[in-house]
Amino acid sequence: MPDIEKLHLEEALEDSPQTRSLLSVFEKDAMILKKYTSNLHSCCQRVMSAQNELCAATQALAQQLRTYEVQKFPLESENSILTTTLNQFSSYLDDISSVQQVLASQFSETMMYPLSKFLQADMDEISTMFEMFQIASHEHEQALTKYMKLPSKKDNEKARVETNEDLYAMRKKFHQTSLHYYSSLNAVQYKRRCFLLEPIMGYLHAQRSFFQMGQEAVCKPEIENFLTNIAASVQSVHQELSAETQKTVELIDTIEKQSAHLYNAEPPIDMPFIPPNTALTQKAGYLFQRIKQALITTKWDRVYFFTQGGNLMSQAKEEFAGSLVIDLNEDGVMAEPANSDDRRFVFQVVSQGSKKAVVLQAENFRERDEWIATINNIVKDSGYVRGKAASKKKEQQAMLTKTQSTDSASAQEKSSPVRANHSQSSTPAATPTDNFVIDTPIQFDLVSPSDENRQVTSPQTGPPKRINPFDQSSVDVLDSPVDNAAFSQAFTVRFLGSMEVKSDRGEQLVHGTMRQILAARAIHNVFKMTESRLIVTNECMRLIDPSNNTIRVEFSLPDISFWSVHQDNPRLFGFITRNRSEGGGVTFACHVFESSNSAEEICQAISTATKIAFQAIMEKRSGKKPSISKDTDKNKEKFDETERLLLENIQRMDDHDSSQLPLSPDGKFLILSNPDQSQVGQMSSDPNPPITQPSGEGEAEVEGAESEA
């Protein structure tokens, strides 16, 4: 290494012009060196910050890859290959981030620390010594000037002594400051050759160590195999994407050519004639519907219509599920052309039984004729698949005959007002799939009360058959007197759906129906639920619209045959109702609700209401009849009707085999439960017989006394 220029400390006290000139050169060099070192420190600080940011960014990237599996993409499965691959990438990125964190720590120790120490300990010291040297030099000049002004006369010896002592002190201070200042400037010439090289040497050593650690962390055989497989998979996806893109382009061209006749609402004259397809049994599309406004004016709205399960459904653009427009299974339903508001291609769907008419408009004559033919075909085939109507009717007749034979064989359970627990029933339980009606529609919403007058008879004679069990008008449900009921409780519930089932009881049947409805809601993205207020009394159950306090639907207690809470979700519950047609057939429907609180409370309320109603019926049968007054013809007629039904039930059992009836020893009363049960409820001469009440789930005990067996 060449010789280093230095300031001569021997000449510090003399402070000659040559020494001052050389000192100024050293001072200028120190100032330039300080500026350069500050810039170098800034560059190294940027490298350090960038390394810290790279480490943080790598960690954030790994975390973002891991959050892919919790995003719940609607079209991505939970355990997809892409999710597993991204999680594997995130683990590798964590290893790389750890290595980058080590590199950042090495930068801080080997690069930033020596440079910061050189700036703060050496360059700042020179700046401080420069200021002290200037002050000491100025004080020395003043003391020397004062000394030189002393007079030649020896009149004031004391002043000469003080001035001499001051000059001594200032000169000594100047000399000491100069020595330290010169030595600091000389030391900088050595330190610049080490403190400027150490940071860069530390940077390179840190990078070498980083590359070695990175090679050990990344260059593993398993990672190489993983990257090779992923690269091959990505390349395959690119090839599939190219092929799919080509197919999509060709498909778009084909669709555009095939859809050329659909662009014109009314086909032009030069276009070939396309006749309507009159053999359709399903159809969907947009139609304009005529809607009344303010009882005077009308408007036409564009609504999406479709046929499903023998029903004509509609769905607005902002709705998640379709709503029932008209039941095509009803008698007297037909579609025909119509004239309305001077519009073209208008047709109407008329239900003579309910006196309801839906006026619709298509875009052209072909669409109108196809809609008319489709609806009429569905009506002709009774809402089932075309060509299978006869087999369906035979199956219904066979089911009806089987039901009647089952009723006769199980007259003991049917005639008794108290029912045994469903788990102890002697009838073998059907499998969940056997209990569902094939191709049965699922109703997802409650039909609001309409102004149509529909004749619905009392539960004793049975309501008319309907696939939509909630299609009742406000007139039907306002006649039941429940204001003075002995028991009444209110709950807030949300309607999930209802569907027709083959049996009237069974916990597995209710739970299976819940699974069917929840699965259908998930498949069709149905999220909207109708909220109602459920009123449970000892006479009936009502669903009331909370917005206008009107009754949406009412179930008579004898029509409710079974109820149960969901086995996993305590807020879900369902109950089964019986519907009787005019021809004597019986259908069953299961309705599923979600409660705001616990569904156990609702089921307990239904059980309590059933028990109270049963006690009232038992009082009537025992001859007390405290609540029936024969003073009026209306009450007498109601009492006679109840007695007539009971006698008919007993007579029906006698017609089969009276010797098999579970009679008491005196032959006057029926035993109310199975003989093999641990707790036997037997009617005797005791006026207050015991009552068997199921817990949790229940079966309607009122039905045996007030409804047909």
C-alpha positions in Angstrom: 0.0 0.0 0.0 1.5 3.4 -0.9 2.5 5.9 1.7 -0.3 7.9 3.3 -0.1 11.7 3.5 -0.1 13.0 7.0 -0.1 16.2 8.9 3.1 16.8 10.9 2.3 17.1 14.6 5.6 18.9 15.3 4.4 21.9 13.3 1.1 22.2 15.1 2.2 24.8 17.6 4.1 26.8 15.1 1.0 27.0 12.9 2.8 28.2 9.9 1.1 29.2 6.6 2.4 26.0 5.0 0.9 24.0 7.8 -2.4 25.9 7.5 -2.5 25.3 3.7 -1.8 21.6 4.2 -4.5 21.5 6.9 -7.1 23.0 4.6 -6.4 20.2 2.1 -7.0 17.6 4.7 -10.2 19.4 5.8 -11.5 19.5 2.3 -10.8 15.8 1.8 -12.6 15.0 5.0 -15.7 17.0 4.0 -15.8 15.2 0.6 -15.3 11.8 2.3 -18.1 12.5 4.7 -20.5 13.4 1.9 -19.5 10.3 -0.1 -19.9 8.0 3.0 -23.4 9.5 3.7 -24.5 8.6 0.1 -23.0 5.1 0.5 -24.9 4.7 3.7 -28.1 5.6 1.9 -27.5 3.1 -0.8 -26.8 0.3 1.7 -29.9 1.3 3.6 -32.0 0.9 0.5 -30.5 -2.6 0.0 -31.4 -3.4 3.6 -34.9 -2.0 3.3 -35.4 -3.8 0.0 -34.3 -7.1 1.6 -36.7 -6.6 4.5 -39.5 -5.8 2.1 -38.7 -8.8 0.0 -38.9 -11.0 3.1 -42.2 -9.5 4.1 -43.6 -9.7 0.6 -42.6 -13.4 0.3 -44.4 -14.1 3.6 -47.5 -12.2 2.4 -47.4 -14.2 -0.8 -47.3 -17.5 1.0 -50.1 -16.4 3.3 -52.2 -15.3 0.3 -51.7 -18.7 -1.4 -52.9 -20.5 1.8 -56.1 -18.4 1.9 -57.3 -19.8 -1.4 -58.9 -22.8 0.2 -61.0 -20.5 2.6 -62.4 -18.3 -0.2 -65.4 -20.6 -0.8 -65.5 -20.3 -4.5 -68.9 -21.5 -5.8 -67.3 -23.4 -8.7 -64.3 -24.9 -6.8 -64.4 -28.0 -4.7 -63.0 -28.0 -1.2 -60.2 -30.5 -1.7 -59.2 -29.6 -5.3 -55.8 -30.3 -6.8 -55.3 -26.5 -7.3 -55.8 -25.9 -3.5 -53.3 -28.7 -2.6 -50.7 -27.3 -5.1 -51.0 -23.8 -3.8 -50.6 -25.0 -0.2 -47.4 -26.8 -1.3 -46.1 -23.7 -3.0 -46.8 -21.7 0.2 -44.7 -24.1 2.3 -41.8 -23.7 -0.1 -42.2 -19.9 0.0 -42.0 -20.1 3.8 -38.6 -21.7 3.5 -37.4 -19.1 1.1 -38.7 -16.3 3.3 -36.8 -17.8 6.3 -33.6 -17.7 4.2 -34.3 -14.1 3.2 -34.8 -13.2 6.8 -31.3 -14.6 7.6 -29.9 -12.5 4.8 -31.5 -9.4 6.1 -30.0 -10.0 9.5 -26.5 -10.5 8.0 -26.9 -7.2 6.0 -27.6 -5.4 9.3 -24.5 -6.9 11.0 -21.9 -7.0 8.3 -22.8 -4.1 6.1 -24.8 -1.4 8.0 -23.0 -1.6 11.3 -19.4 -0.8 10.1 -20.6 2.0 7.9 -22.8 3.6 10.5 -20.0 3.4 13.1 -17.6 5.1 10.7 -20.0 8.0 10.1 -21.0 8.5 13.7 -17.7 7.8 15.5 -15.1 9.2 13.0 -16.6 11.7 10.6 -18.8 13.3 13.1 -15.8 13.6 15.5 -13.8 15.4 12.8 -16.6 17.9 12.3 -16.6 18.5 16.1 -12.8 18.9 16.3 -12.9 21.3 13.4 -15.2 23.6 15.3 -13.1 23.3 18.5 -9.9 24.0 16.5 -11.4 27.2 15.1 -12.5 28.4 18.5 -9.1 27.6 20.1 -7.2 29.3 17.2 -9.4 32.5 17.6 -8.9 32.6 21.4 -5.1 32.2 21.0 -5.0 35.1 18.5 -6.9 37.3 20.9 -4.7 36.4 23.9 -1.5 37.0 21.8 -2.8 40.3 20.6 -3.6 41.4 24.2 -0.2 40.4 25.3 1.5 42.3 22.5 -0.3 45.5 23.5 1.2 45.6 27.0 3.1 48.9 27.5 6.9 49.0 28.0 6.6 50.8 31.4 6.4 48.6 34.4 3.7 50.5 36.2 1.2 47.6 36.3 3.1 44.4 36.9 0.0 42.5 37.9 -1.7 43.1 34.5 1.4 41.8 32.7 1.4 38.7 34.7 -2.3 38.0 34.1 -2.0 38.6 30.4 1.0 36.3 30.2 -0.9 33.6 32.1 -3.9 33.9 29.7 -1.6 33.6 26.7 -0.1 30.5 28.3 -3.4 28.9 28.8 -4.8 29.7 25.3 -1.6 28.6 23.6 -1.6 25.3 25.4 -5.3 24.8 24.6 -4.6 25.6 21.0 -1.7 23.3 20.9 -3.6 20.4 22.4 -6.6 20.9 20.2 -4.4 21.1 17.1 -2.6 17.8 18.1 -5.9 16.0 18.5 -7.4 17.6 15.3 -4.3 16.7 13.2 -4.2 13.1 14.6 -7.9 12.6 13.7 -7.4 13.8 10.2 -4.4 11.5 9.8 -6.4 8.5 11.2 -9.2 9.1 8.7 -6.7 8.4 5.9 -6.3 4.9 7.3 -9.9 4.3 8.3 -11.2 5.1 4.8 -9.3 2.1 3.5 -11.0 -0.3 5.9 -14.4 1.2 6.8 -15.3 1.7 3.1 -14.4 -1.9 2.2 -15.9 -3.7 5.2 -19.6 -3.0 4.3 -19.2 -4.2 0.7 -17.2 -7.2 1.9 -20.0 -8.0 4.4 -22.6 -7.7 1.6 -20.8 -10.2 -0.6 -20.3 -12.6 2.3 -24.0 -12.4 3.2 -25.0 -13.0 -0.4 -22.8 -16.0 -0.7 -24.2 -17.5 2.5 -27.7 -16.7 1.3 -27.1 -18.5 -2.0 -25.7 -21.5 -0.2 -28.6 -21.7 2.2 -31.0 -21.1 -0.7 -29.5 -23.9 -2.7 -29.9 -26.2 0.3 -33.5 -25.1 0.8 -34.7 -25.0 -2.8 -32.5 -27.3 -4.8 -33.9 -30.5 -3.3 -34.9 -33.5 -5.4 -38.5 -33.4 -4.2 -38.8 -29.7 -5.2 -37.4 -30.4 -8.6 -39.8 -33.3 -9.1 -42.7 -31.1 -7.9 -41.8 -28.2 -10.2 -41.4 -30.7 -13.1 -44.8 -32.1 -12.5 -46.4 -28.7 -12.1 -44.8 -27.4 -15.3 -46.1 -30.4 -17.2 -49.6 -29.9 -15.7 -49.5 -26.2 -16.6 -48.4 -27.0 -20.1 -51.2 -29.5 -20.4 -53.7 -26.9 -19.2 -52.4 -24.5 -21.7 -53.0 -27.0 -24.5 -56.5 -27.8 -23.2 -57.2 -24.1 -23.1 -56.1 -23.6 -26.6 -58.2 -26.5 -27.8 -61.2 -25.3 -25.7 -60.7 -21.8 -27.1 -60.8 -23.1 -30.6 -64.0 -25.2 -29.8 -65.6 -22.2 -28.2 -64.9 -20.0 -31.3 -66.4 -22.7 -33.5 -69.4 -23.1 -31.1 -70.0 -19.4 -31.1 -70.0 -19.3 -34.9 -72.4 -22.3 -34.9 -74.7 -20.8 -32.3 -74.8 -17.4 -34.1 -75.8 -19.2 -37.4 -78.4 -21.3 -35.7 -79.8 -18.3 -33.7 -80.2 -16.1 -36.8 -83.9 -16.7 -36.8 -84.2 -15.8 -33.1 -82.9 -12.3 -33.5 -86.1 -11.2 -35.2 -89.1 -11.2 -32.8 -91.4 -11.7 -35.8 -89.8 -13.7 -38.6 -89.5 -11.7 -41.9 -91.2 -12.7 -45.0 -88.0 -14.0 -46.7 -87.2 -16.3 -43.8 -88.2 -20.0 -44.1 -91.3 -20.9 -42.1 -90.6 -22.8 -38.9 -93.8 -24.5 -37.5 -94.4 -24.6 -33.7 -93.6 -27.8 -31.9 -96.9 -28.9 -30.4 -95.6 -32.0 -28.7 -93.6 -30.3 -25.9 -94.3 -31.1 -22.3 -91.8 -28.7 -20.8 -91.0 -25.1 -21.8 -89.3 -22.1 -20.3 -88.7 -18.5 -21.5 -89.6 -14.9 -21.0 -93.2 -13.7 -21.5 -95.0 -10.4 -20.8 -97.6 -10.8 -18.1 -100.6 -8.5 -17.7 -100.8 -7.2 -14.2 -103.6 -5.1 -12.7 -102.8 -1.8 -11.0 -105.0 0.2 -8.7 -108.0 -1.9 -9.9 -108.3 0.3 -13.0 -105.0 0.4 -15.0 -102.9 -2.5 -16.1 -99.2 -2.9 -16.9 -97.2 -5.6 -18.8 -94.0 -6.9 -17.1 -91.4 -9.1 -18.7 -91.2 -12.2 -16.4 -89.4 -15.6 -16.8 -91.9 -18.5 -16.9 -91.3 -22.2 -16.8 -93.1 -25.5 -16.2 -92.1 -27.8 -13.3 -93.8 -30.7 -11.7 -97.2 -29.9 -13.3 -97.1 -26.3 -12.2 -96.7 -23.1 -14.1 -93.9 -21.1 -12.3 -92.6 -17.6 -12.7 -89.4 -16.0 -11.6 -88.4 -12.3 -11.7 -84.8 -11.3 -12.5 -84.0 -10.3 -9.0 -85.5 -13.4 -7.4 -83.6 -16.5 -6.4 -86.4 -19.0 -6.8 -89.6 -19.4 -8.8 -93.0 -18.9 -7.4 -96.2 -20.7 -8.2 -98.5 -19.0 -10.8 -101.1 -21.7 -11.4 -101.5 -25.4 -10.6 -101.9 -27.2 -13.9 -103.2 -30.3 -12.0 -106.4 -28.7 -11.1 -109.6 -29.6 -13.0 -110.6 -27.2 -15.8 -107.2 -25.7 -16.5 -106.6 -24.8 -20.2 -104.6 -22.4 -22.3 -106.1 -20.6 -25.3 -105.5 -17.5 -27.5 -106.9 -14.3 -26.2 -107.3 -10.6 -27.0 -106.2 -8.0 -24.5 -105.2 -4.3 -24.7 -104.9 -4.5 -28.5 -101.7 -6.6 -28.3 -100.6 -9.4 -30.6 -99.7 -13.0 -29.7 -101.7 -12.9 -26.5 -102.9 -16.1 -24.8 -104.3 -16.9 -21.4 -104.2 -19.8 -18.9 -107.6 -20.2 -17.3 -108.5 -22.3 -14.2 -112.2 -22.7 -14.1 -112.2 -24.3 -10.7 -110.4 -21.4 -9.0 -111.8 -18.8 -11.5 -108.2 -17.6 -12.1 -106.9 -16.3 -15.4 -103.3 -15.4 -16.3 -102.9 -13.3 -19.4 -99.5 -13.6 -21.2 -98.0 -12.3 -24.4 -95.3 -14.0 -26.5 -93.0 -12.5 -29.1 -94.5 -14.2 -32.1 -97.1 -16.7 -33.1 -94.8 -19.7 -32.9 -93.8 -19.0 -29.3 -97.5 -18.5 -28.4 -98.6 -21.7 -30.0 -95.8 -23.7 -28.4 -96.7 -22.3 -24.9 -100.4 -23.1 -25.5 -99.6 -26.7 -26.6 -97.1 -27.3 -23.8 -99.6 -26.2 -21.1 -102.4 -28.2 -22.6 -100.2 -31.3 -22.9 -99.3 -31.0 -19.2 -102.9 -30.6 -18.3 -103.8 -33.6 -20.5 -101.1 -35.8 -18.8 -102.1 -34.6 -15.3 -98.7 -32.9 -14.7 -96.6 -36.0 -15.3 -94.3 -37.0 -18.1 -96.2 -37.6 -21.3 -97.1 -41.2 -21.9 -97.1 -42.2 -18.3 -100.4 -40.8 -17.1 -102.2 -44.1 -17.1 -99.5 -45.9 -15.2 -99.5 -43.1 -12.6 -103.2 -43.4 -12.2 -103.0 -47.1 -11.7 -100.2 -46.6 -9.2 -102.4 -44.1 -7.3 -105.3 -46.5 -7.2 -103.0 -49.3 -6.0 -101.7 -47.0 -3.3 -105.2 -46.1 -2.3 -106.2 -49.7 -2.1 -103.1 -50.5 -0.1 -103.8 -47.6 2.3 -107.4 -48.8 2.8 -106.3 -52.4 3.6 -103.6 -51.0 5.9 -106.2 -48.9 7.6 -108.5 -52.0 8.2 -105.6 -54.1 9.5 -104.4 -51.4 11.9 -107.9 -50.4 13.1 -106.7 -50.7 16.7 -104.2 -47.8 16.2 -106.5 -45.8 14.0 -109.6 -45.9 16.3 -107.7 -45.2 19.5 -107.3 -41.5 20.3 -104.0 -42.2 22.1 -101.2 -43.4 19.7 -98.2 -45.4 20.7 -94.7 -44.0 20.1 -93.7 -44.3 16.5 -90.6 -46.3 17.4 -92.9 -49.0 18.9 -95.3 -49.2 16.0 -96.0 -52.7 14.7 -96.0 -51.5 11.0 -92.5 -52.0 9.4 -90.8 -48.7 8.7 -90.3 -47.8 5.1 -86.9 -46.7 3.7 -86.4 -42.9 3.2 -86.4 -43.3 -0.6 -89.7 -45.3 -0.6 -91.5 -42.6 1.4 -91.0 -39.8 -1.3 -93.2 -39.4 -4.2 -91.3 -39.6 -7.5 -90.9 -36.3 -9.4 -92.8 -34.4 -6.7 -92.3 -30.7 -6.8 -90.8 -28.8 -3.9 -92.5 -25.6 -2.8 -90.0 -23.0 -1.6 -92.3 -20.1 -0.8 -95.7 -19.4 0.8 -98.5 -18.3 -1.5 -100.0 -15.1 -0.2 -103.8 -15.1 0.5 -105.8 -14.2 -2.6 -109.2 -12.8 -3.1 -110.5 -15.9 -4.8 -113.4 -17.7 -3.2 -112.5 -21.4 -2.8 -114.8 -23.8 -1.1 -112.7 -25.7 1.5 -114.5 -28.0 3.8 -113.7 -28.7 7.4 -111.0 -31.2 8.4 -113.5 -33.8 9.3 -114.6 -34.2 5.6 -111.1 -33.4 4.3 -109.8 -30.4 2.3 -109.4 -30.7 -1.5 -106.3 -32.2 -2.9 -103.6 -29.8 -3.9 -99.9 -30.1 -4.5 -99.3 -26.6 -2.9 -100.5 -27.2 0.7 -100.4 -23.4 1.4 -102.7 -22.4 -1.4 -105.6 -21.2 0.8 -107.4 -18.0 0.7 -108.0 -15.6 3.6 -111.7 -16.6 3.6 -110.8 -20.2 4.4 -108.8 -19.5 7.5 -110.7 -16.7 9.1 -113.6 -18.9 10.1 -111.9 -21.0 12.8 -112.5 -19.5 16.3 -109.2 -19.5 18.1 -109.4 -16.3 19.9 -110.8 -17.9 23.0 -108.5 -21.0 22.8 -107.5 -22.6 26.1 -103.9 -22.8 24.9 -102.0 -20.5 22.6 -98.3 -19.8 21.9 -96.6 -17.7 19.2 -93.3 -18.3 17.5 -91.3 -16.7 14.7 -90.5 -19.1 11.9 -89.2 -19.1 8.3 -90.5 -21.4 5.7 -87.9 -23.6 3.9 -90.2 -25.7 1.8 -92.7 -28.5 1.5 -93.1 -31.6 -0.6 -95.5 -34.5 -0.9 -94.6 -37.8 0.9 -96.1 -41.3 0.9 -96.5 -41.8 4.7 -98.0 -39.8 7.5 -95.5 -40.5 10.2 -91.8 -41.3 10.8 -88.8 -39.5 12.2 -86.6 -40.7 9.3 -89.2 -39.5 6.9 -89.2 -35.9 8.3 -85.4 -35.8 8.5 -85.1 -37.2 4.9 -87.5 -34.5 3.7 -85.4 -31.9 5.4 -82.3 -33.1 3.6 -84.2 -33.2 0.3 -85.4 -29.6 0.7 -82.1 -28.2 2.0 -80.2 -30.0 -0.9 -82.7 -28.6 -3.4 -82.2 -25.1 -2.0 -78.4 -25.4 -2.3 -78.6 -26.8 -5.9 -80.9 -24.1 -7.1 -79.3 -21.3 -5.0 -82.6 -20.5 -3.2 -81.7 -18.2 -0.3 -85.0 -16.3 0.2 -87.2 -17.5 3.1 -90.7 -16.4 3.9 -90.9 -15.3 7.6 -94.2 -15.8 9.4 -95.6 -15.9 12.9 -96.7 -19.4 14.0 -99.6 -19.5 16.3 -100.1 -22.9 18.1 -103.4 -23.4 19.8 -105.4 -26.4 21.0 -107.6 -26.1 17.9 -105.3 -25.3 15.0 -102.0 -23.9 13.9 -101.8 -20.7 11.9 -99.1 -19.0 9.9 -99.6 -15.2 10.0 -97.9 -12.6 7.7 -96.2 -10.2 10.1 -96.3 -7.3 7.6 -100.1 -7.0 7.4 -101.2 -9.5 10.2 -103.2 -11.6 7.7 -103.5 -15.4 7.9 -101.4 -17.2 5.3 -102.5 -20.7 6.1 -104.2 -22.7 8.8 -103.8 -26.3 9.8 -106.4 -28.1 11.8 -104.9 -30.1 14.7 -106.5 -33.4 13.4 -104.7 -32.9 10.1 -101.2 -32.8 11.7 -100.1 -36.4 12.1 -96.4 -36.1 13.0 -93.8 -33.5 14.0 -90.0 -33.7 14.7 -86.9 -31.6 15.2 -83.8 -32.0 13.0 -81.3 -34.4 14.6 -78.3 -32.0 14.0 -79.7 -28.5 13.7 -82.0 -27.8 16.7 -83.5 -24.8 14.9 -85.1 -26.9 12.1 -88.3 -28.8 12.5 -91.0 -30.3 10.3 -94.4 -31.7 10.5 -96.6 -33.9 8.3 -100.2 -33.1 7.3 -103.0 -35.1 5.7 -104.9 -33.9 2.8 -108.1 -35.6 1.6 -109.5 -35.4 -1.9 -113.2 -35.4 -2.8 -112.8 -38.9 -4.2 -111.8 -40.3 -0.8 -108.0 -40.5 -1.4 -105.5 -39.3 1.1 -102.2 -37.5 0.4 -99.5 -36.5 2.9 -97.2 -33.4 2.8 -94.2 -32.6 4.9 -93.5 -28.9 5.7 -90.1 -27.8 6.9 -89.5 -24.5 8.9 -86.6 -22.8 10.6 -87.2 -21.3 14.0 -85.6 -18.1 15.4 -85.0 -19.9 18.7 -85.1 -23.6 19.6 -87.5 -25.8 17.6 -87.9 -28.0 20.6 -90.1 -25.4 22.1 -92.4 -25.4 19.1 -92.7 -29.2 19.1 -93.4 -29.1 22.8 -96.1 -26.5 22.3 -97.7 -28.8 19.6 -97.6 -31.7 22.0 -99.2 -29.6 24.8 -101.9 -28.4 22.4 -102.6 -31.9 21.3 -102.8 -33.1 24.9 -105.3 -30.4 25.8 -107.4 -31.1 22.7 -107.3 -34.8 23.4 -108.5 -34.3 27.0 -111.4 -32.3 25.7 -112.4 -35.1 23.3 -112.0 -37.7 26.1 -114.4 -35.7 28.2 -116.9 -35.7 25.3 -116.5 -39.5 24.9 -116.9 -40.2 28.6 -120.3 -38.5 28.6 -119.3 -35.2 30.4 -119.5 -33.0 27.4 -119.0 -29.8 29.4 -118.1 -27.7 26.4 -121.0 -28.7 24.1 -124.4 -27.0 24.6 -127.4 -28.7 22.9 -129.5 -25.6 23.4 -128.6 -24.4 20.0 -129.0 -26.3 16.8 -125.5 -25.5 15.6 -123.7 -26.9 18.7 -126.1 -29.9 18.7 -125.3 -30.6 15.1 -121.6 -30.4 15.7 -121.9 -32.8 18.7 -123.9 -35.3 16.7 -121.4 -35.2 13.9 -118.5 -36.1 16.4 -120.6 -39.0 17.8 -121.4 -40.2 14.3 -117.7 -40.2 13.3 -116.7 -42.2 16.4 -119.4 -44.7 15.8 -118.3 -45.1 12.2 -114.7 -45.7 13.3 -115.8 -48.4 15.7 -118.2 -49.9 13.1 -115.4 -50.0 10.5 -113.2 -52.0 12.9 -116.2 -54.4 13.7 -116.6 -55.1 10.0 -113.1 -56.6 9.9 -112.9 -58.8 13.0 -114.3 -57.7 16.3 -112.6 -60.6 18.1 -109.2 -59.1 17.3 -110.0 -55.7 18.9 -108.0 -54.9 22.1 -111.1 -54.8 24.3 -111.2 -54.6 28.1 -112.3 -57.7 30.1 -115.9 -56.4 30.3 -115.9 -55.7 26.5 -117.0 -52.1 26.8 -113.8 -50.2 26.2 -110.8 -50.2 23.9 -107.2 -50.6 25.1 -105.3 -47.4 23.9 -101.8 -48.9 23.4 -100.1 -52.1 22.4 -100.2 -54.9 25.1 -96.4 -55.4 24.9 -95.5 -51.9 25.9 -94.1 -51.3 29.3 -96.7 -48.6 30.0 -100.2 -49.8 29.0 -102.8 -47.1 28.6 -106.1 -48.9 28.9 -109.6 -47.3 29.0 -111.7 -48.6 31.9 -114.4 -47.4 34.1 -112.0 -44.8 35.4 -113.3 -41.5 34.3 -109.8 -40.1 34.0 -107.8 -42.5 32.0 -104.0 -42.1 31.6 -102.6 -40.3 28.6 -99.5 -41.5 26.7 -97.6 -38.5 25.4 -94.4 -38.9 23.2 -91.4 -36.6 24.1 -89.5 -34.6 21.5 -91.3 -35.9 18.5 -95.0 -36.7 18.5 -98.0 -37.9 16.6 -101.3 -36.3 16.6 -103.6 -37.9 19.2 -106.6 -35.9 18.3 -107.0 -37.5 14.9 -108.3 -40.8 16.2 -111.3 -39.2 17.9 -112.2 -36.4 15.4 -111.1 -37.6 12.0 -111.6 -40.8 9.9 -109.4 -43.8 10.7 
